[in-house]
Amino acid sequence: MKITVNPQKCPQNHKCPSIAVCPKGAITQQDIYSLPEIDEEKCIVCGKCMRFCPKGAFEKR
């Protein structure tokens, strides 16, 4: 199981707020107009990013 970012739900027009809540620092974003990326090696699939994202763009698969 892993967490992915749905580009259809993410507006990609601001700094991703879920970056700040990731306990492992697994979420990065190249710039404020890019899709956040999840480092699968760091991600522990805790779901904090999913609960924190106001657009519901983070999905568990």
FENJO-V291443 format. One record per backbone hydrogen bond with DSSP energy under -0.5 kcal/mol. CO is the residue of the C=O (numbers start at 1). NH is the residue of the N-H. E is the energy in kcal/mol with one decimal. If there is no record, write none. Layout:
# FENJO-V291443
[[CO,NH,E] [CO,NH,E]]
This chain:
# FENJO-V291443
[[2,61,-3.7] [4,6,-0.5] [4,59,-2.9] [5,7,-0.8] [6,9,-1.2] [6,10,-1.7] [9,11,-0.5] [16,19,-1.1] [17,20,-0.8] [18,21,-0.7] [18,22,-0.8] [19,22,-0.7] [21,23,-0.5] [22,25,-0.9] [26,28,-0.5] [26,39,-2.9] [28,37,-3.3] [31,34,-1.6] [32,14,-0.6] [37,28,-2.4] [37,39,-0.5] [38,40,-0.9] [39,42,-0.9] [39,43,-2.4] [47,51,-2.1] [48,52,-2.0] [49,53,-2.0] [53,56,-0.9] [57,6,-3.3] [59,4,-3.0]]
